[in-house]
Amino acid sequence: MSSAGEAYFKWYYDTGVWKGVQYRGVRTLKSVADMWSYQEIIHDLDVQWIIETGTRHGGSALYFADLLTLRGARGKVVSIDVDAESNWVGEHPKIEFLYGDSAAPDMVRLVESMLVEPRGRLFVILDSDHSRDHVLRELRAYVPLMRSGDYLVVEDTCINGHPVRPEFGPGPWEAVDEFLAECPGLLRHDVGREAKFGFTCAPRGFFVKA
Ligand SMILES: C[S@@+](CC[C@H](N)C(=O)[O-])C[C@H]1O[C@@H](n2cnc3c(N)ncnc32)[C@H](O)[C@@H]1O
């Protein structure tokens, strides 16, 4: 991020603007610039299926589902959260809400079984428990489901001082570090999309599977 982008991002994050973002009246805890990037990814890559770990209020799932619907995608958004209580309770024909630990082997097998062939392009967005260990479990579980050309965003790599919340401790950024060291060459860092709007909640978090 440039110094101007970083200053804007710190304002956006530290004042809690991200907590007030809504899509069609449902909260979504995101950078609005990232949401626009995701819309471009879904269009440009002709995304058919989306796996989202971390539903929370459900605004992001609703946004993704509307985009898939508008594109006539054959797939759905599979949105997973360990806590059913905190989620939006609405329904959408393009969303499958699953409840449980996103990285549990049974959950990953269930998600894999839902990706009906020919499944087309998959977009995976990791946005659940932001501890390094959990994100690393998710990377080890979901990257193997991805095929060459599928897209991955690891959200909130910005925490633990990259550049916000320096007190957090090892988080998504450190999980990415460890995974890239474990599997060199498996993921290509998409610097162009990540930098396009000048700030992101996912610095070093945008990847294409090689
Ligand atoms: C940052 S919020 C998700 C925000 C949402 N994607 C959005 O953009 O609005 C993180 C969510 O992850 C969930 N979560 C925490 N640990 C989890 C786990 N092990 N498996 C699945 N979800 C988990 C929390 O309950 C919380 O709702």
The ligand as a MOL file (V3000), in Angstrom:
LIG
                    3D

  0  0  0     0  0            999 V3000
M  V30 BEGIN CTAB
M  V30 COUNTS 27 29 0 0 0
M  V30 BEGIN ATOM
M  V30 1 C -15.1930 -11.5870 10.2810 0
M  V30 2 S -16.6660 -12.4740 10.5740 0 CHG=1
M  V30 3 C -17.2180 -12.8390 8.9320 0
M  V30 4 C -17.6250 -11.6210 8.1800 0
M  V30 5 C -18.3620 -11.8330 6.8770 0
M  V30 6 N -17.6330 -12.7020 5.9660 0
M  V30 7 C -18.5860 -10.5030 6.2390 0
M  V30 8 O -17.8390 -10.1330 5.3220 0
M  V30 9 O -19.4720 -9.7960 6.6970 0 CHG=-1
M  V30 10 C -16.0270 -13.9660 11.1790 0
M  V30 11 C -17.0440 -15.0560 11.4450 0
M  V30 12 O -16.3140 -16.2780 11.5470 0
M  V30 13 C -16.9830 -17.1160 12.4430 0
M  V30 14 N -16.0520 -18.1640 12.9150 0
M  V30 15 C -15.1550 -18.1070 13.9370 0
M  V30 16 N -14.4880 -19.2660 14.0570 0
M  V30 17 C -14.9750 -20.0800 13.0830 0
M  V30 18 C -14.6850 -21.4150 12.6730 0
M  V30 19 N -13.7710 -22.1650 13.3180 0
M  V30 20 N -15.3720 -21.9260 11.6270 0
M  V30 21 C -16.3090 -21.1950 10.9680 0
M  V30 22 N -16.6110 -19.9340 11.3150 0
M  V30 23 C -15.9670 -19.3800 12.3440 0
M  V30 24 C -17.5210 -16.1770 13.5350 0
M  V30 25 O -18.6270 -16.7850 14.2010 0
M  V30 26 C -17.8690 -14.9350 12.7110 0
M  V30 27 O -19.2420 -14.9130 12.4100 0
M  V30 END ATOM
M  V30 BEGIN BOND
M  V30 1 1 1 2
M  V30 2 1 2 3
M  V30 3 1 2 10
M  V30 4 1 3 4
M  V30 5 1 4 5
M  V30 6 1 5 6
M  V30 7 1 5 7
M  V30 8 2 7 8
M  V30 9 1 7 9
M  V30 10 1 10 11
M  V30 11 1 11 12
M  V30 12 1 11 26
M  V30 13 1 12 13
M  V30 14 1 13 14
M  V30 15 1 13 24
M  V30 16 1 14 15
M  V30 17 1 14 23
M  V30 18 2 15 16
M  V30 19 1 16 17
M  V30 20 1 17 18
M  V30 21 2 17 23
M  V30 22 1 18 19
M  V30 23 2 18 20
M  V30 24 1 20 21
M  V30 25 2 21 22
M  V30 26 1 22 23
M  V30 27 1 24 25
M  V30 28 1 24 26
M  V30 29 1 26 27
M  V30 END BOND
M  V30 END CTAB
M  END
